[in-house]
Amino acid sequence: MKTFKYIIYKEGKYYISQSLNVDVSSFGGTIEEATKNLKEALELYFDDEQVLRNYQQINETFLGEINLAV
């Protein structure tokens, strides 16, 4: 069993859920739906056992925000 860390952010009217361990994301109309959909997307992604090598263990997470004048 692997533990996955993820973030959720709002984009327009949808919540986007994005895994930090592998490049998989999903969305939903609510936070709960976005989380459920991400879990399903991860399960489908790992149906192929060879992609397990893409998994990165993440021990700590920090959330930050940086402003750039671009």
C-alpha positions as CSV (number, residue, x, y, z in Angstrom):
1,M,0.0,0.0,0.0
2,K,1.3,3.4,-1.0
3,T,0.3,6.8,0.5
4,F,-0.4,9.6,-1.8
5,K,-0.2,13.3,-1.1
6,Y,-2.3,15.7,-3.2
7,I,-3.5,19.2,-3.5
8,I,-6.8,20.6,-4.4
9,Y,-7.4,24.1,-5.9
10,K,-10.3,25.8,-7.5
11,E,-10.3,26.7,-11.1
12,G,-13.4,28.3,-12.4
13,K,-16.3,26.3,-11.1
14,Y,-14.3,23.1,-10.6
15,Y,-12.0,21.8,-7.9
16,I,-8.8,20.3,-9.4
17,S,-7.1,17.5,-7.4
18,Q,-3.5,16.8,-8.2
19,S,-1.3,14.0,-6.9
20,L,2.2,15.1,-5.8
21,N,3.7,11.6,-6.0
22,V,2.9,11.0,-9.7
23,D,1.7,13.1,-12.6
24,V,-2.1,12.3,-12.2
25,S,-4.9,14.7,-11.6
26,S,-8.7,14.9,-11.8
27,F,-11.5,17.3,-11.0
28,G,-15.0,17.6,-9.6
29,G,-17.7,20.0,-8.7
30,T,-17.0,19.6,-5.0
31,I,-13.8,18.9,-3.0
32,E,-15.2,15.5,-2.1
33,E,-15.9,14.6,-5.7
34,A,-12.5,15.8,-6.8
35,T,-10.9,13.6,-4.1
36,K,-12.9,10.6,-5.1
37,N,-12.2,11.1,-8.8
38,L,-8.4,11.4,-8.1
39,K,-8.5,8.1,-6.2
40,E,-10.2,6.5,-9.1
41,A,-7.7,8.0,-11.6
42,L,-4.7,6.8,-9.5
43,E,-6.2,3.3,-9.3
44,L,-6.5,3.2,-13.1
45,Y,-3.0,4.6,-13.5
46,F,-1.5,1.9,-11.3
47,D,-3.4,-0.9,-13.2
48,D,-0.2,-1.0,-15.2
49,E,2.4,-2.2,-12.6
50,Q,5.3,-0.9,-14.6
51,V,4.3,2.7,-13.8
52,L,5.0,2.0,-10.1
53,R,8.6,3.1,-10.8
54,N,7.2,6.7,-11.3
55,Y,6.0,6.8,-7.7
56,Q,8.0,9.3,-5.5
57,Q,7.8,9.0,-1.8
58,I,7.0,12.4,-0.2
59,N,7.6,12.7,3.5
60,E,6.8,16.3,4.2
61,T,4.7,18.9,2.4
62,F,4.6,22.6,2.7
63,L,2.3,25.0,0.9
64,G,3.6,28.3,-0.3
65,E,2.8,31.1,-2.6
66,I,5.2,33.3,-4.6
67,N,4.3,36.4,-6.6
68,L,6.3,37.1,-9.8
69,A,6.1,40.2,-12.0
70,V,5.8,38.5,-15.4
